[in-house]
């Protein structure tokens, strides 16, 4: 069996996901994890890696990776989109990369990492 007979689990950390046009007119949308699910109402991180998962045919994934290989989402030093063959450790890799940032994270409103200049109390009139 060649790798093109298999499917991949594609992990995407972009909150709205990402859509790729295919040469036959189809569009493949990678599921992301909505920002509202990354933090609770108290600003505490929710459990999990923050990656959405989409099953993609191997031929389609090969086309996406070849066509958009220079896109920053695929960088090996900050992989916010990556794929693994079904059942071959994708969940483990996502958990290991839970701290990878995308730039779409919610700002912290309390604590030592509070966003600079953020006001959490009403201004005086």
C-alpha positions in Angstrom: 0.0 0.0 0.0 1.4 3.4 -1.0 1.1 6.4 1.2 -1.4 7.8 -1.3 -3.8 5.1 -0.3 -3.9 6.5 3.3 -5.5 9.4 5.0 -3.8 12.0 7.2 -5.0 13.7 10.3 -4.2 17.3 9.8 -3.8 19.4 12.9 -4.5 23.1 12.7 -4.1 25.7 15.4 -5.5 28.6 13.5 -8.7 29.5 15.3 -10.9 29.9 12.2 -9.1 27.1 10.4 -7.8 27.4 6.9 -9.2 26.6 3.5 -7.1 25.5 0.5 -8.4 25.5 -3.1 -7.7 22.3 -5.0 -7.0 22.1 -8.7 -10.3 20.2 -9.4 -12.3 23.1 -7.9 -12.9 21.6 -4.4 -11.9 23.4 -1.3 -10.4 21.6 1.7 -11.1 23.3 5.0 -8.9 22.5 7.9 -10.8 22.8 11.2 -9.3 25.0 13.8 -10.2 25.6 17.4 -12.3 28.7 18.0 -10.5 31.3 20.2 -13.5 31.2 22.6 -12.6 27.6 23.4 -9.0 28.3 24.2 -9.7 30.3 27.4 -12.5 30.2 29.9 -14.4 33.2 31.1 -11.9 33.8 33.9 -9.0 33.9 31.4 -7.7 30.5 32.3 -6.4 28.1 29.6 -8.7 25.2 28.8 -7.2 21.7 28.7 -6.1 20.3 25.4 -3.6 21.3 22.8 -5.7 23.8 20.9 -5.4 22.0 17.6 -8.4 21.2 15.4 -8.2 17.9 13.5 -9.4 17.2 9.9 -9.0 13.9 8.0 -7.5 14.6 4.6 -6.7 12.2 1.8 -3.0 11.7 1.2 -3.1 13.0 -2.4 -4.8 16.1 -1.3 -2.4 16.7 1.6 0.6 16.1 -0.7 -0.8 18.8 -3.1 -1.4 21.2 -0.2 2.1 20.8 1.3 3.7 21.0 -2.1 1.8 24.1 -3.2 1.9 26.1 0.1 5.1 24.7 1.6 6.5 28.3 2.1 3.4 29.4 4.0 4.5 30.3 7.6 1.9 27.9 9.1 4.0 25.0 7.9 7.3 26.2 9.4 9.1 23.4 11.3 10.1 25.7 14.2 6.5 26.8 14.9 4.2 24.2 13.3 0.7 25.5 13.6 -0.4 23.1 10.8 1.0 19.6 10.7 -0.1 16.2 9.6 0.4 12.6 10.7 -0.9 9.4 9.1 -4.0 8.2 10.9 -3.3 6.7 14.3 0.4 7.5 14.2 0.9 9.9 17.1 -0.8 13.1 15.9 -2.5 13.6 19.3 0.8 13.1 21.1 2.6 15.6 18.8 -0.2 18.2 19.3 0.0 17.8 23.1 3.8 18.2 22.9 3.3 21.4 20.9 0.5 22.8 23.0 2.7 25.9 23.8 3.2 26.8 20.1 1.7 30.2 19.5 -0.2 31.5 16.4 -0.6 35.2 17.2 -4.3 34.7 17.5 -4.3 33.9 21.2 -6.5 35.8 23.6 -4.8 38.5 25.5 -4.2 38.0 29.2 -6.2 40.5 31.3 -4.7 39.6 34.7 -1.4 38.5 36.2 2.2 39.1 35.4 1.7 38.5 31.6 -1.2 41.0 31.4 -1.2 42.8 28.0 0.7 46.1 28.3 -1.5 49.2 28.5 -4.6 47.1 29.0 -7.1 48.8 31.3 -9.4 46.4 33.2 -11.2 49.1 35.2 -13.4 51.9 33.9 -11.7 55.2 33.4 -12.7 58.0 35.7 -14.8 60.7 34.1 
